[in-house]
């Protein structure tokens, strides 16, 4: 059983960036990355996120970007029969490629354990972390960077409930010449909005 000063659960943007900035020379750091899970989201980089990358002097490689780059969102309100376009300066990118690029900055002295975290226990003086393959690690401190369905939150902050949504995602070959982003509001379907996104011919 290997012991670490800090264990980071999740190696998406938050976890990878934390590990990149942490003092890995001073602290023995473990980061747990579930490579079987690919986040089912649009992969749009907001202007605020771009400013964060700029503050760290990070520039995006071209292979992360998806085609086309679109600078407006078509908002459709089905209940009220309204349609409007709004300028939005998101970068259209492939999310899994973006996450992998951020992980490439993890220092070589950091231990990366691949697998899904299934259990975290507080033993008072330390925490134990069990992975789906049966591996167990221990750490003095835990950093929860494991997203909306966070096991860290469920284990230690049960009173902090998140609203839950079911995301249904489907991909089709793009047949339209005029690619666009659409945000669709329809209370009969969901209290959340739906999106249509174009990426690399789909």
N, C-alpha and C positions, 0 to 999 in steps of 0.2 A: 504494500500500500504506500504510494508516494504522497509526500506532504508538501504543500505549497504555502507561501505567504498569502497569495491572492488567487482565487479561482473565479474566472469570468465565465458565466453561463451564457453562451450565445456569441457567435462571431459574425453577426451582420454589421451594418454600419456603426452602431453604437459600441458593440463589443470590440470590433476590430480597431476602431479609433481610440477607445480607451486604452487598449493594450499597446497601441503604437505610441501613445503619449506617456504611459506609465514608466516609472524608473525601473526598467527590467534588469539593470545592473545591480540595483540595491535590493529588489524584491524578486523572489522566485515565483513566477507567474505561470498559471495554467489557464488556457482558454479552451472551452469545449465547443466544438463545431459539429452540428448535425448536417453532414453533407448530403443526406438523403432528402432533406426538406428544401424545396425551392419555393420562396415566398410568392404567393399568387397575387401580385399587385401590378399596377400599371407601369411602374418604372419611369416616372416623370420626376426630374430633379427640379425642385422649386428654386426661385431666386434666392430665398433665404439660405437654402442648403448650399447653393453655389457660392454665396458670400462666406460661409463657414469654410469651404474648401479653399477659397482665395486667402482667407486669414491664415491658413496653414501652409500657404505656398504650394498647394497641390493643383496640378492641371490634369484634366481628363484626357486619356489617350483616345484617339478616334475610334478604335475598335469597340469601345463601350457604347458609342452612340448608335441609335437605331435610325432608320430612314422612314419617313421624312421628318424634318424639324418643322413643327407647326406652331404658330404664334397667336392663335386665338382659340377660344373654347365656344362651341355652339351650345347654348343652354336651352333646353326644351322643357317647358312646363306643360305636361299633358292635360292636367286638370283645368287649367285656365286658357289653354290654347295659345300660349305665348312662346315666341322664339326670339332669342337675342344672341348676338356674338359679343364676346368680351376679349380684349387683348390679354394674353397670358404668356409669359416668357418662361415656360418650362423647357428643360432639355429632355428630349425623347431618348431614352437609353434602355439597354437590356439590363434588367435588375440583377440577374445572376452574375453577369460580367462585371458590373459595378461592385458588387459585394466581393467577388474574387480579387478585383484590383485593390480594394481596401485591405483585404487580408494579406496581400503581397507586401505590405509595409510592416507586418508583425515581425519584430526582431527575432533573429535565429535562436537567441538564448531563451525565448519563451516556448514552453511546451504546449503543443496543440494536440488535444485528444479528440479523435473523431468518433462521434456517436451521439445518441440522444440521451439527455439527462432525464432519468426516471424518478429519482428520489434525492432529496436533500434533507439532512438531519442536523439539528443544532445540539452539540454535545457539551455546550457550555464553554469549554476552552477552545474548541475547534468545531468545524463543520465537516460532515462526510457527504460525498457526492457519488451516487451510483449511476452508471451508464447502462444503456439497454443491453450491451454485451456482457454485463456482469462486472466490469471493472469498477473499482472503488478508489477514489482519491480523497484526501483530506486537505483542509485549508484553514488558515486563521481567519480570513475574511472572504466574503462572497460578494460578487458584483452581478446583479441581475440585468442582463442585456438580452433577454430571451423573448421580447416582443409582447404583444397584447395578451396572449394566453400564457403568460409567464408562470413557470413552475415556482420561481422564487417568490412571486407575489402570492400565489395560491398557498404556498407553504407558510410564509411568515406574515403576510398582511391580508388575511382572509376577509377582514372587514372592508377592504378596498375593492369593491366589485367593479368590474368593467361591463359596459353594455356589450352584449354579444350580437353579432350579425353572422348570417351564413352568406358566404360569397360563392356565387355560381359563375364560373368563368368558362367561356367557350371561344374557340378560335376558328376563323374562316379565312379562306383565300380572299384577298382584297381585289375587288373587280372594279372599283370606282377610280377614276382619274383624279378627282378632287378629294384628297385625303383630309380628314378633319378630326378634331376631338369633339365628342358630344357628351354633355352632362344632362341626364334625363331625370326629371322629378315626376314621380307618379305615386301618390299616397296609397292607391289601391294595391300597388305591388310591394312597396317598402317605405318606411319612414326615412331611409337613406336614399342617396341618389345612385343611379346606374351610370356606367361610362361606356363609351365606344372609343377605342384607341386604335391607331394604325401603327404597325411596326413591321418593317422589312417585308412588305408584300402580304401581310396578314392583318 
